[in-house]
Amino acid sequence: REFVEGLRMARRALELESDDALVLNAAAHAIGQLGREYEAAEEFNDRALALDPSFAVAWISSGWMKVWQAEGDEAIPRFARAMRLSPVDPYMFAMQAGVAGAHLVAGRVEEACLWAERALRSQPASGPSLRVAVASFALGGREEAARHALAMLRAADPGLRIGTLHQRTPWGPAALPYLVEGLRRAGLPE
């Protein structure tokens, strides 16, 4: 119900103000994250970036949308641009976790682990960071780090299961198997 309402509100915001980069980005992120309508979300986010090419948050959203579609090599330059635009951003952890996710879906597990470690140092309680970290560590053979991160993830989201992961994360069908395999290997219950 909340997802439906969030999508309705995002679309309404676009009806009221479609030439504001902040509105376009927020609506795009909601449409991608809640509705998994990645193509439409990317179009709105691209419009936000056309209006304001220095909008770091829009570059972060753009990167995550690519991760959710398993387009890791396209995501990394977007996160890199956001980091250059806002090097002391309070959402640096989201950029770092995004780069970790991008490397994960591109099959570069060791790089994913390194970026996941950075994200957790920046913000150890972030759900997206923890999910990417657990999966990366488990797939990278870092069992102790995977167990520790999984304990933190389970404390933050006790109801999370492999079977509910698709409801709790916007990762699409091409990307979700990477997360599932790593979380399963780490010991997240079915």
C-alpha positions as CSV (number, residue, x, y, z in Angstrom):
1,R,0.0,0.0,0.0
2,E,2.8,2.4,0.9
3,F,4.6,1.7,-2.4
4,V,1.4,2.4,-4.4
5,E,0.9,5.7,-2.5
6,G,4.6,6.6,-2.9
7,L,4.4,6.1,-6.7
8,R,1.1,8.1,-6.9
9,M,2.8,11.0,-5.1
10,A,5.9,10.8,-7.3
11,R,3.7,11.0,-10.4
12,R,1.7,13.8,-8.9
13,A,4.8,15.8,-8.2
14,L,5.9,15.4,-11.8
15,E,2.5,16.7,-12.9
16,L,2.9,19.8,-10.7
17,E,6.5,20.6,-11.4
18,S,8.3,18.8,-14.2
19,D,11.1,21.3,-14.8
20,D,12.7,21.2,-11.4
21,A,15.8,19.0,-11.1
22,L,15.1,18.1,-7.4
23,V,11.5,17.0,-8.2
24,L,12.6,15.1,-11.2
25,N,15.3,13.2,-9.3
26,A,13.1,12.5,-6.3
27,A,10.3,11.2,-8.5
28,A,12.7,9.2,-10.6
29,H,14.2,7.5,-7.6
30,A,10.8,6.7,-6.2
31,I,9.6,5.3,-9.6
32,G,12.8,3.2,-9.9
33,Q,12.9,2.0,-6.3
34,L,9.2,1.5,-5.5
35,G,7.8,0.7,-9.0
36,R,10.9,-0.9,-10.5
37,E,10.1,1.1,-13.7
38,Y,13.7,1.6,-14.5
39,E,13.3,3.0,-18.0
40,A,10.9,5.7,-17.0
41,A,13.0,6.5,-13.9
42,E,16.1,6.9,-15.9
43,E,14.3,9.3,-18.3
44,F,13.2,11.5,-15.5
45,N,16.6,11.4,-13.8
46,D,18.3,12.2,-17.1
47,R,16.1,15.3,-17.4
48,A,17.2,16.3,-13.9
49,L,20.8,16.0,-14.9
50,A,20.2,17.9,-18.1
51,L,18.8,20.8,-16.0
52,D,21.6,20.5,-13.4
53,P,24.7,18.5,-14.5
54,S,26.3,19.2,-11.1
55,F,23.5,17.6,-9.1
56,A,25.4,14.9,-7.2
57,V,22.3,13.2,-5.8
58,A,20.9,12.7,-9.3
59,W,24.2,11.0,-10.3
60,I,23.9,8.7,-7.2
61,S,20.4,7.8,-8.2
62,S,21.5,7.2,-11.8
63,G,24.2,4.9,-10.6
64,W,21.9,2.9,-8.4
65,M,19.4,2.5,-11.2
66,K,22.2,0.9,-13.3
67,V,23.1,-1.4,-10.4
68,W,19.5,-2.5,-10.1
69,Q,19.6,-3.5,-13.7
70,A,22.9,-5.3,-13.5
71,E,24.7,-2.7,-15.6
72,G,27.7,-2.3,-13.3
73,D,30.1,-0.9,-15.8
74,E,27.6,1.9,-16.6
75,A,27.0,2.6,-12.9
76,I,30.6,3.2,-11.8
77,P,31.3,6.4,-13.8
78,R,28.0,7.8,-12.4
79,F,29.1,7.2,-8.8
80,A,32.6,8.5,-9.6
81,R,31.1,11.7,-11.0
82,A,28.9,12.2,-7.8
83,M,32.0,11.7,-5.7
84,R,34.0,14.3,-7.6
85,L,31.1,16.7,-7.4
86,S,30.5,16.2,-3.7
87,P,33.7,14.7,-2.1
88,V,32.5,15.3,1.6
89,D,28.9,14.4,1.0
90,P,27.1,12.9,3.9
91,Y,25.8,10.2,1.5
92,M,29.3,9.1,0.5
93,F,28.4,5.7,2.0
94,A,25.6,5.4,-0.6
95,M,28.1,6.1,-3.4
96,Q,30.6,3.6,-2.0
97,A,27.9,1.0,-1.6
98,G,26.7,1.7,-5.1
99,V,30.2,1.1,-6.5
100,A,30.4,-2.1,-4.5
101,G,27.1,-3.2,-6.0
102,A,28.3,-2.2,-9.5
103,H,31.4,-4.4,-9.1
104,L,29.3,-7.2,-7.7
105,V,26.9,-7.3,-10.6
106,A,29.9,-7.0,-13.0
107,G,31.5,-10.1,-11.4
108,R,34.4,-8.3,-9.8
109,V,33.9,-9.6,-6.2
110,E,37.2,-8.5,-4.8
111,E,36.6,-4.9,-5.8
112,A,33.1,-5.2,-4.5
113,C,34.5,-6.2,-1.1
114,L,36.9,-3.3,-1.0
115,W,34.1,-0.7,-1.8
116,A,31.7,-2.5,0.7
117,E,34.3,-2.1,3.4
118,R,34.5,1.7,2.6
119,A,30.8,2.0,2.7
120,L,30.5,0.3,6.1
121,R,33.3,2.5,7.5
122,S,31.3,5.5,6.4
123,Q,27.9,4.3,7.6
124,P,27.8,0.9,9.3
125,A,24.0,0.8,9.7
126,S,22.8,1.4,6.1
127,G,20.6,-1.5,4.9
128,P,21.7,-1.2,1.2
129,S,25.3,-1.1,2.3
130,L,24.9,-4.1,4.5
131,R,23.2,-6.2,1.9
132,V,25.9,-5.5,-0.7
133,A,28.6,-6.0,1.9
134,V,27.2,-9.4,3.1
135,A,26.8,-10.6,-0.5
136,S,30.2,-9.4,-1.6
137,F,32.0,-10.8,1.5
138,A,30.3,-14.2,1.2
139,L,31.0,-14.5,-2.5
140,G,34.6,-13.3,-2.0
141,G,35.3,-16.0,0.6
142,R,35.5,-13.5,3.5
143,E,33.4,-15.7,5.8
144,E,34.1,-13.9,9.1
145,A,33.3,-10.5,7.6
146,A,30.2,-11.9,5.9
147,R,28.9,-13.3,9.2
148,H,29.6,-10.1,11.1
149,A,27.9,-8.0,8.4
150,L,25.0,-10.4,8.3
151,A,24.5,-10.1,12.1
152,M,24.3,-6.3,11.7
153,L,21.9,-6.7,8.8
154,R,19.6,-9.1,10.7
155,A,19.7,-6.7,13.7
156,A,18.6,-3.9,11.5
157,D,16.0,-6.0,9.5
158,P,15.0,-9.1,11.5
159,G,12.3,-10.1,9.1
160,L,14.6,-10.2,6.1
161,R,14.7,-13.6,4.3
162,I,15.8,-14.8,0.9
163,G,12.1,-15.2,0.1
164,T,11.3,-11.5,1.0
165,L,14.4,-10.0,-0.6
166,H,12.7,-9.1,-3.8
167,Q,10.1,-7.1,-1.8
168,R,12.7,-5.2,0.3
169,T,15.2,-4.2,-2.4
170,P,14.8,-2.6,-5.9
171,W,17.3,-4.9,-7.5
172,G,15.8,-6.1,-10.7
173,P,15.7,-9.7,-12.2
174,A,19.1,-9.4,-13.8
175,A,20.8,-8.1,-10.6
176,L,18.9,-9.8,-7.8
177,P,20.6,-13.2,-8.3
178,Y,24.0,-11.8,-7.3
179,L,22.5,-10.5,-4.0
180,V,20.6,-13.7,-3.4
181,E,23.5,-16.0,-4.0
182,G,25.8,-14.0,-1.6
183,L,23.2,-13.6,1.1
184,R,22.3,-17.3,0.9
185,R,25.9,-18.3,1.1
186,A,26.3,-16.0,4.1
187,G,23.5,-17.8,5.9
188,L,20.4,-15.6,5.5
189,P,17.4,-17.9,6.1
190,E,15.2,-18.8,3.2
